[in-house]
Amino acid sequence: MAFATIVKEFTFDAAHRLEGHCGHCKNIHGHTYKLLVGVYGEIQNQPGSTNDGMVLDFDALKQVVNTEIINKLDHQFINEILPFQPTVENIAVWMVRVLRRAGLQLKFVRVYETPTSYVEIEERDVPVE
């Protein structure tokens, strides 16, 4: 048996502000976020199955992430949606929890706030609620 991590990339645009922050991020501003979702699992060996040779079909992964994350955050002021200080770190933790509840066998999420700044969180580092 062999295992692999498959990774799918997504983008969304959203605005936020960091309450109480002393820098520029205290003001409302926007980002084009890039999200990478890594799903880990056994490569299925089921001849004749539509998922033979896969960990998970990329389209199935896309559907879950779009439904649970992208469609909720894209083109939104995320301070009004998320019940916490919307730092990229907190957003990534929230994403891990949401995708875990959706049944994905996550390995990590990586969220780019800018083209040169990102946070990566492994699923194992986020406590179960």
N, C-alpha and C positions, 0 to 999 in steps of 0.2 A: 504494500500500500504506500502511496505517495501523498504528500501534503503540499499545498501551495497557498500563496496569498495572491488574490486577484485585487486589482485596484482600478477604481473608476473615478474620473475627474468631473467636477461640476463647477459652475460659476453662478453667482447671483449678485445682484446689486442691492444695497441696503444702506440706510443712514442710522447713525446713533450719536450719542454724546455720553461722556463719562462724567456723571455727577460728582462734584467735589474734586475733580482732577485739577492739578495745577498747571498743566500744559495745554497745548492747542486742542487736545481732544475733549476739553470741557465744552467746546462749542459744537453745535450740530454740524455734522459732516458725513460724507458718504464714502463707501468703498465698493470696488468690484472685488468681492471675495472669491477665492478659489478654494474648493473643498476636494480633498482626495479621501476616499473611503476604501480601506483595506479590509477584505473579508478573507478569513483563513479557514481552510478545511481540507478534508480528504478529497483527492481527485477521484470522482466516481468511476467505477469500473462496472458499467451495466450495459453490455452490448445490446443494441436495439432501443435503448432509452434515449429520449431527446437530450438528456443531460450527460450522456456517456462521455467520459474524458474531461468533465468540467468539475470545478468546485461549486460554481453557481453561474447560471446564465447571466451575462452582463446586462441583458434587458430586464431581468427580474430585479437585479440590484438597482438599476436605474429607476424602475417604477417605485421601489420602496423609498429611496432617497428623495425622489421628486415629491412623493406624497407626504412624507413625514418632515422634510426639511425645506427643500427649495420652494415649494408652493406656499409655504407659510412665511418665509423670510424675504423672498424676492420683491424688490421695490417697496419695502416697508420701512417705517421708522421703528426699529426693533426695540427701542426703550418701551414702546407701548405694547409689545407682544411678549417679551421675556421678563420674568419676575425677578431679575437680578441685574447687577451692574454688567452691562454688555461688553465686557472686555473680550478679546479673542480667546483668551484662556477659558473664561466662563462659558462662552458660546460653544467651544469644542467639547467641554465636559457635558453640556446639555445635549449636544449632538450624539455623543456616545450613549448616553442614557436613553434617548429617544430611539436610536437605531437598535439598541440592545432589546428594548421592549417590543420592537417590531419584528424581532426574531432573527436578526442577522448575527452571524458568528464573527463579530468584529475582531480585527487585530489592532487597528488604529484608525484615527481620523487625523488629518492634517488640514489646517485652515490657514490660508494665506490672507492676511488683511491688506497687504500691499505686495507687489511683485517680489520684494526682498525681505519680507517679514512674515513669519508664520509660527504657529504653535502646532506641535504634534503630541497627541495623547494616545497612549496604548490603552486598550480596553481594560486590561488588568489593573491599571492605575486609578480607575474610577470605581469607588465603592458602590455596591448595589444598594439601591434605595429600599 
